[in-house]
């Protein structure tokens, strides 16, 4: 695995690179994946999955288009177990994607920062949410999520980072991650896996 050889140059990181990870894959219907990631925020995986399946049930178990979600009454979205805020954000994503004619093809041609810039214009969608989308839906190999709590925790332990000054701490994280480029997504995945274990 080419990425492993590159990441092993970082001696501290190399200690947690146990076995190669599955290659990143891409998924279709990006607007829906973005809605799903909003639904799953602050929830454990099981609960998030139940809510998403209930959401699909509104559309006969099939994946809806952004337009279909835009046309779905707010109360129907609430009925699947979404909070007021989340139901609103899901509507926001659907409306934005419909209005700006956002397609998988269009996003596939854009670079990471342009996608972040575009999608964080949606109320309820922050940078972290788009970074997760880039990693797990668009399969981008060089994304680093400095605000991800799990990654922060893992890097504090591995690199003995000082967190008293939040700004300096994040700057240090970004500097360390520079060395992992162009495979920062894989480094993040290893950090998550190591933290879970």
Backbone bond lengths (Angstrom), bond angles and torsions (degrees), N, CA, C in turn:
res aa  C-N    CA-C-N  psi(-1)  N-CA   C-N-CA  omega(-1)  CA-C   N-CA-C  phi
1 X - - - 1.472 - - 1.523 109.46 -
2 X 1.309 114.20 115.65 1.469 121.15 -177.65 1.533 111.96 -56.19
3 X 1.341 116.30 -42.63 1.464 119.11 -176.64 1.532 111.89 -63.21
4 X 1.345 116.31 -36.07 1.468 120.58 -179.08 1.524 111.29 -63.27
5 X 1.332 115.91 -44.57 1.469 120.26 179.65 1.515 110.27 -58.89
6 X 1.338 115.13 -39.95 1.468 119.79 -179.07 1.535 110.74 -68.09
7 X 1.338 116.73 -46.95 1.472 120.53 -177.13 1.527 112.73 -68.45
8 X 1.348 116.23 -26.36 1.474 119.44 -178.88 1.525 112.67 -67.67
9 X 1.336 116.67 -13.52 1.472 120.20 177.76 1.533 110.09 -65.68
10 X 1.340 116.19 -23.64 1.460 120.42 176.19 1.533 106.31 -86.93
11 X 1.331 115.07 104.25 1.470 120.37 -172.55 1.532 113.13 -56.76
12 X 1.340 117.75 -41.53 1.465 119.79 -178.79 1.526 111.09 -69.32
13 X 1.329 116.11 -41.42 1.465 120.16 179.35 1.526 110.06 -67.25
14 X 1.340 116.37 -37.34 1.470 120.07 -174.75 1.536 112.35 -57.91
15 X 1.351 115.84 -24.82 1.468 119.25 179.83 1.526 112.90 -65.45
16 X 1.325 117.28 -25.22 1.470 118.60 -178.06 1.536 113.05 -102.42
17 X 1.338 116.38 0.36 1.462 119.42 -179.07 1.519 109.13 -84.38
18 X 1.324 115.70 78.71 1.460 119.42 -172.67 1.522 111.54 -72.45
19 X 1.325 116.33 -64.89 1.467 117.60 179.34 1.525 108.99 -132.49
20 X 1.333 116.99 157.65 1.465 119.89 -178.58 1.532 111.19 -61.05
21 X 1.313 115.35 148.43 1.461 120.88 177.93 1.521 109.70 -93.63
22 X 1.320 115.35 161.38 1.468 120.42 174.09 1.530 107.96 -58.62
23 X 1.334 118.19 142.82 1.463 118.67 175.34 1.534 110.15 -60.45
24 X 1.306 116.45 152.41 1.463 120.40 179.56 1.519 108.72 -68.18
25 X 1.328 115.94 145.79 1.465 118.23 178.34 1.523 109.35 -122.93
26 X 1.331 114.90 163.78 1.464 119.28 178.93 1.529 108.93 -109.03
27 X 1.318 115.84 152.64 1.471 120.92 179.83 1.525 109.22 -127.51
28 X 1.301 114.50 150.91 1.472 119.60 -178.97 1.530 110.95 -87.20
29 X 1.344 113.86 171.96 1.468 122.43 177.86 1.534 111.14 59.54
30 X 1.323 115.29 60.76 1.468 121.79 -175.99 1.537 112.99 -58.74
31 X 1.359 119.98 -42.34 1.474 117.99 177.39 1.533 112.24 -54.59
32 X 1.337 116.78 -40.47 1.465 120.23 179.72 1.528 111.22 -67.38
33 X 1.345 116.80 -39.52 1.480 120.30 178.22 1.529 110.11 -61.94
34 X 1.332 115.79 -36.57 1.460 119.97 178.96 1.535 109.87 -66.17
35 X 1.328 116.20 -41.68 1.477 120.06 177.00 1.532 109.97 -62.57
36 X 1.331 115.97 -42.61 1.470 120.67 -179.08 1.527 110.50 -62.00
37 X 1.328 116.36 -38.16 1.467 117.19 -177.82 1.529 110.72 -71.10
38 X 1.328 117.52 -30.34 1.475 120.17 174.07 1.528 109.80 -66.66
39 X 1.338 115.59 -43.38 1.468 120.04 -179.66 1.524 111.51 -59.91
40 X 1.336 116.56 -34.80 1.467 119.62 -172.92 1.527 113.93 -88.40
41 X 1.325 118.10 -6.06 1.467 120.33 -178.62 1.528 111.89 -57.05
42 X 1.325 115.58 136.53 1.474 124.09 179.42 1.537 113.80 58.74
43 X 1.312 117.09 21.58 1.473 119.50 177.95 1.520 108.28 -121.54
44 X 1.328 116.67 153.03 1.457 116.35 173.84 1.534 108.81 -76.64
45 X 1.319 115.36 162.72 1.468 121.70 -172.09 1.525 112.89 -56.60
46 X 1.344 116.45 -41.50 1.471 120.22 -178.31 1.525 112.00 -61.97
47 X 1.334 116.08 -50.32 1.465 121.43 -178.58 1.529 109.87 -62.44
48 X 1.337 115.74 -42.96 1.465 120.89 -179.76 1.533 110.22 -59.15
49 X 1.329 115.48 -41.03 1.469 120.56 -178.59 1.541 110.43 -65.37
50 X 1.325 116.93 -43.35 1.470 121.72 178.98 1.533 110.15 -58.96
51 X 1.331 116.01 -46.83 1.468 120.38 -179.08 1.526 110.57 -63.46
52 X 1.328 116.33 -42.09 1.467 119.23 -179.21 1.533 111.00 -64.49
53 X 1.337 116.97 -39.89 1.473 119.84 178.88 1.532 111.23 -66.10
54 X 1.333 116.07 -38.28 1.477 119.88 176.31 1.527 110.23 -63.69
55 X 1.325 114.69 -38.93 1.468 120.77 178.04 1.538 109.52 -61.66
56 X 1.328 117.40 -45.51 1.476 121.10 178.78 1.524 111.48 -62.76
57 X 1.343 115.67 -33.01 1.469 119.98 178.21 1.530 112.24 -59.44
58 X 1.323 116.57 -28.05 1.475 119.67 177.36 1.532 110.79 -61.82
59 X 1.340 115.14 -22.25 1.474 120.38 -177.14 1.525 110.56 -116.97
60 X 1.321 115.27 33.41 1.466 120.17 177.50 1.524 113.58 66.30
61 X 1.342 115.69 27.83 1.461 119.54 178.50 1.518 114.32 80.75
62 X 1.344 116.78 -0.60 1.477 119.90 -179.77 1.528 110.33 -99.41
63 X 1.324 115.39 160.87 1.462 119.64 178.50 1.529 109.89 -75.46
64 X 1.336 117.87 121.06 1.465 119.60 -178.67 1.528 112.78 -78.36
65 X 1.314 116.00 159.13 1.466 120.68 171.98 1.529 106.90 -83.41
66 X 1.329 115.77 166.28 1.467 120.04 177.41 1.531 110.01 -59.63
67 X 1.325 115.81 -37.56 1.480 120.02 -179.76 1.529 110.93 -63.15
68 X 1.320 117.10 -42.46 1.475 120.69 179.07 1.526 111.31 -60.98
69 X 1.339 115.56 -39.81 1.465 119.07 179.71 1.526 110.37 -69.62
70 X 1.321 115.99 -38.39 1.474 120.62 177.14 1.529 109.95 -58.28
71 X 1.341 115.67 -38.48 1.468 121.09 -178.04 1.533 113.58 -80.42
72 X 1.325 117.36 -6.82 1.466 120.90 -178.29 1.529 110.20 -78.53
73 X 1.338 118.27 128.41 1.468 119.87 179.06 1.538 111.51 -59.81
74 X 1.304 114.51 143.99 1.463 122.34 -179.18 1.536 111.01 -52.63
75 X 1.346 116.49 -43.82 1.471 120.70 -178.62 1.525 112.59 -61.09
76 X 1.335 115.77 -34.21 1.475 119.46 178.67 1.529 110.00 -65.59
77 X 1.325 116.41 -39.50 1.467 119.98 177.63 1.530 110.73 -66.08
78 X 1.333 115.86 -39.73 1.466 120.34 178.37 1.531 110.12 -62.35
79 X 1.336 116.29 -35.38 1.465 121.07 -173.69 1.530 113.67 -65.89
80 X 1.342 118.42 -17.22 1.473 119.05 -179.66 1.525 112.09 -86.84
81 X 1.360 115.51 -1.02 1.463 119.21 177.54 1.516 113.89 109.11
82 X 1.335 116.76 14.53 1.468 119.92 178.19 1.530 109.84 -88.07
83 X 1.329 116.10 144.07 1.468 119.89 175.15 1.530 107.84 -70.66
84 X 1.326 116.57 166.65 1.466 120.69 176.34 1.523 111.34 -53.00
85 X 1.343 115.27 -48.11 1.468 120.16 -177.43 1.529 111.32 -61.85
86 X 1.341 116.36 -47.18 1.472 119.19 -178.25 1.525 112.06 -64.71
87 X 1.341 116.47 -40.51 1.470 119.77 178.06 1.533 109.33 -60.58
88 X 1.323 116.03 -40.67 1.467 121.33 179.01 1.533 110.71 -64.50
89 X 1.333 116.56 -44.13 1.470 120.32 -179.07 1.529 111.47 -65.90
90 X 1.339 116.46 -38.00 1.467 120.08 177.42 1.533 109.38 -62.35
91 X 1.320 116.20 -43.20 1.470 121.17 175.52 1.529 110.67 -60.59
92 X 1.333 116.13 -43.58 1.471 120.89 179.54 1.523 111.60 -57.86
93 X 1.345 115.54 -45.17 1.475 120.45 -179.87 1.526 109.97 -62.14
94 X 1.336 115.41 -47.85 1.469 120.13 -178.38 1.527 111.26 -59.96
95 X 1.339 115.88 -46.04 1.463 120.09 -178.49 1.528 111.28 -64.87
96 X 1.328 116.62 -42.40 1.467 121.56 -179.05 1.532 110.33 -63.60
97 X 1.349 115.56 -45.31 1.470 120.02 -178.35 1.527 111.46 -66.66
98 X 1.335 116.66 -33.80 1.466 120.63 178.14 1.528 109.03 -69.52
99 X 1.323 114.83 -50.74 1.464 121.45 -176.49 1.528 112.45 -61.21
100 X 1.349 116.95 -40.93 1.468 120.72 -177.73 1.535 112.36 -94.63
101 X 1.341 115.51 9.69 1.475 121.39 178.63 1.533 111.29 47.38
102 X 1.329 115.24 52.19 1.467 120.05 -178.10 1.531 110.20 -81.41
103 X 1.316 114.69 121.75 1.468 120.60 -179.18 1.531 108.84 -123.32
104 X 1.328 115.04 164.79 1.461 120.63 177.06 1.534 110.04 -59.48
105 X 1.332 114.82 -42.07 1.461 121.39 -176.96 1.534 110.90 -60.92
106 X 1.336 114.41 -43.96 1.461 120.37 -178.46 1.541 110.36 -63.04
107 X 1.344 116.67 -46.20 1.462 120.65 -178.23 1.528 111.66 -68.35
108 X 1.338 116.29 -34.28 1.468 120.38 -179.25 1.529 111.39 -60.57
109 X 1.339 116.36 -28.54 1.476 120.30 -178.23 1.527 112.68 -83.93
110 X 1.332 116.75 -14.34 1.463 120.24 -175.08 1.528 112.36 -90.34
111 X 1.342 116.80 152.40 1.466 119.01 176.26 1.531 109.00 -82.34
112 X 1.334 115.44 166.16 1.468 122.11 -173.36 1.530 113.08 -54.72
113 X 1.336 116.24 -50.73 1.474 118.92 -176.55 1.525 112.44 -63.56
114 X 1.326 117.20 -36.26 1.474 120.04 178.30 1.524 111.04 -65.45
115 X 1.326 116.30 -37.31 1.473 120.60 178.58 1.536 109.57 -67.00
116 X 1.339 115.88 -42.70 1.473 120.24 178.60 1.526 109.65 -61.22
117 X 1.323 115.31 -45.22 1.471 121.33 -178.90 1.535 110.77 -60.92
118 X 1.328 115.91 -42.59 1.475 120.85 -178.35 1.529 111.67 -68.62
119 X 1.331 116.46 -52.43 1.468 119.51 -171.12 1.521 114.64 -76.87
120 X 1.346 117.78 -23.86 1.464 118.12 177.96 1.532 111.18 -77.22
121 X 1.333 117.15 -0.75 1.469 120.07 172.51 1.533 110.09 -74.27
122 X 1.338 116.73 -14.83 1.467 121.09 179.82 1.525 108.35 -80.72
123 X 1.329 116.67 128.37 1.468 120.12 178.91 1.530 108.81 -64.64
124 X 1.333 115.99 124.90 1.463 120.25 -178.73 1.514 113.00 104.02
125 X 1.345 116.56 -7.99 1.465 120.07 179.38 1.525 109.07 -112.40
126 X 1.331 115.26 114.69 1.465 119.84 179.24 1.513 111.20 -101.39
127 X 1.300 115.15 175.61 1.466 121.42 -177.97 1.534 111.56 -58.18
128 X 1.358 116.58 -43.17 1.470 119.86 -178.30 1.534 110.96 -57.66
129 X 1.338 115.92 -44.17 1.477 120.67 -178.81 1.525 110.44 -59.20
130 X 1.333 116.14 -42.81 1.480 119.78 -178.68 1.530 110.10 -70.96
131 X 1.333 116.90 -35.62 1.475 119.15 177.31 1.524 110.73 -61.51
132 X 1.329 117.03 -41.24 1.474 120.51 178.49 1.537 110.00 -64.15
133 X 1.328 115.66 -37.69 1.468 121.38 177.91 1.534 110.19 -63.75
134 X 1.331 115.86 -43.39 1.472 120.52 179.41 1.526 110.22 -61.73
135 X 1.336 116.10 -41.75 1.468 119.74 -177.94 1.522 112.36 -71.28
136 X 1.341 114.84 -52.84 1.468 118.87 -166.76 1.522 115.75 -98.21
137 X 1.332 117.83 -12.75 1.467 119.70 178.55 1.518 110.94 -112.10
138 X 1.329 115.87 -40.29 1.465 119.51 -179.59 1.528 112.45 -94.81
139 X 1.350 115.91 -7.26 1.468 119.57 175.98 1.521 114.43 63.28
140 X 1.335 117.07 33.19 1.477 119.89 -179.15 1.526 109.45 -79.27
141 X 1.338 116.32 133.16 1.474 121.03 -170.53 1.522 114.85 -85.82
142 X 1.346 117.18 -16.04 1.461 117.63 -170.38 1.528 112.99 -121.66
143 X 1.340 115.85 52.06 1.467 120.45 -179.79 1.526 108.29 -109.83
144 X 1.337 115.81 134.28 1.462 120.09 175.99 1.520 108.07 -123.88
145 X 1.332 116.02 126.27 1.459 120.30 -177.87 1.521 110.87 -105.01
146 X 1.333 115.24 92.89 1.465 121.01 -174.81 1.530 112.37 -66.28
147 X 1.348 116.94 -25.51 1.471 120.21 -177.56 1.520 113.78 -90.30
148 X 1.331 117.29 -0.42 1.464 119.14 -178.61 1.532 110.00 -74.48
149 X 1.327 115.08 124.81 1.462 121.28 -175.39 1.529 112.06 -59.91
150 X 1.318 116.82 -44.01 1.471 121.51 -179.74 1.522 112.01 -60.79
151 X 1.327 116.07 -42.53 1.464 120.81 -180.00 1.531 109.81 -67.68
152 X 1.325 115.96 -41.03 1.469 119.65 177.48 1.528 110.58 -59.20
153 X 1.344 115.74 -48.68 1.471 120.84 -178.78 1.525 111.53 -58.68
154 X 1.333 116.04 -46.17 1.465 120.79 -178.62 1.533 110.79 -63.61
155 X 1.335 116.79 -43.06 1.465 119.79 -177.52 1.533 111.99 -70.33
156 X 1.330 116.46 -32.13 1.470 120.11 177.01 1.533 108.28 -60.34
157 X 1.343 115.87 -45.06 1.470 120.49 -177.71 1.534 111.66 -69.10
158 X 1.328 116.13 -48.32 1.463 120.09 -174.04 1.529 112.47 -69.70
159 X 1.323 115.86 -40.88 1.475 119.52 -174.65 1.533 113.30 -104.43
160 X 1.338 116.07 6.40 1.479 121.16 -178.99 1.533 111.01 49.92
161 X 1.319 116.00 52.38 1.461 120.13 -176.16 1.523 112.10 -80.94
162 X 1.313 114.70 145.38 1.460 121.70 178.08 1.536 107.86 -92.04
163 X 1.328 116.61 129.06 1.469 119.66 -174.83 1.526 113.65 -107.34
164 X 1.328 117.31 7.40 1.472 118.29 -175.46 1.524 111.67 -59.99
165 X 1.346 116.80 -42.19 1.460 120.36 177.23 1.532 107.57 -102.78
166 X 1.321 115.60 103.16 1.479 121.48 -174.69 1.536 112.34 -54.78
167 X 1.338 115.72 -41.92 1.466 120.48 -176.78 1.531 110.91 -65.34
168 X 1.330 115.30 -46.46 1.470 121.03 179.93 1.530 110.32 -65.47
169 X 1.333 115.59 -36.86 1.471 122.00 179.62 1.537 110.45 -61.12
170 X 1.334 116.12 -48.30 1.473 119.76 -179.31 1.533 111.36 -67.56
171 X 1.335 115.59 -35.50 1.464 120.60 178.11 1.531 109.51 -61.36
172 X 1.336 115.29 -43.13 1.461 121.75 -179.96 1.538 110.24 -64.41
173 X 1.347 116.06 -42.33 1.470 120.54 177.65 1.526 110.57 -58.39
174 X 1.338 115.80 -46.87 1.470 120.81 -178.38 1.530 110.44 -62.62
175 X 1.335 116.05 -41.32 1.472 120.62 179.59 1.533 110.85 -63.40
176 X 1.334 116.66 -43.54 1.473 120.21 178.36 1.530 110.60 -62.48
177 X 1.327 115.60 -41.39 1.475 120.85 -177.00 1.522 112.56 -69.55
178 X 1.336 116.84 -23.91 1.477 120.35 178.49 1.529 110.63 -53.49
179 X 1.322 114.75 -39.15 1.483 119.74 -177.45 1.534 111.96 -64.86
180 X 1.320 116.13 -22.43 1.474 119.33 -177.17 1.526 112.02 -83.78
181 X 1.310 116.64 -16.40 1.468 120.63 -178.99 1.531 108.78 -58.37
182 X 1.316 121.12 141.23 1.471 130.59 6.63 1.536 115.32 -92.91
183 X 1.347 117.31 28.82 1.476 119.61 -177.02 1.522 111.80 -124.50
184 X 1.326 117.33 37.58 1.468 119.56 -174.50 1.529 113.07 -65.32
185 X 1.340 117.35 -30.37 1.471 119.59 178.55 1.536 109.95 -61.64
186 X 1.339 115.96 -44.37 1.469 119.43 179.71 1.523 110.81 -63.19
187 X 1.326 116.59 -38.69 1.468 120.27 177.81 1.534 109.52 -61.16
188 X 1.339 116.44 -44.31 1.476 120.77 178.38 1.526 110.62 -59.20
189 X 1.334 115.63 -44.17 1.470 119.20 -178.80 1.538 110.93 -62.45
190 X 1.327 116.31 -39.70 1.468 119.67 177.44 1.529 110.68 -65.30
191 X 1.330 116.67 -39.84 1.468 120.27 179.69 1.539 110.57 -63.55
192 X 1.321 116.57 -43.52 1.474 119.88 177.66 1.524 110.82 -61.04
193 X 1.320 114.88 -47.69 1.475 120.56 -177.18 1.529 110.63 -60.26
194 X 1.330 115.75 -44.63 1.460 121.05 -179.67 1.532 110.22 -63.40
195 X 1.321 116.89 -41.73 1.458 121.34 -178.96 1.542 110.28 -64.71
196 X 1.338 116.08 -40.25 1.469 120.07 -179.53 1.538 111.10 -63.97
197 X 1.315 114.67 -37.96 1.477 118.94 -177.22 1.518 111.63 -76.40
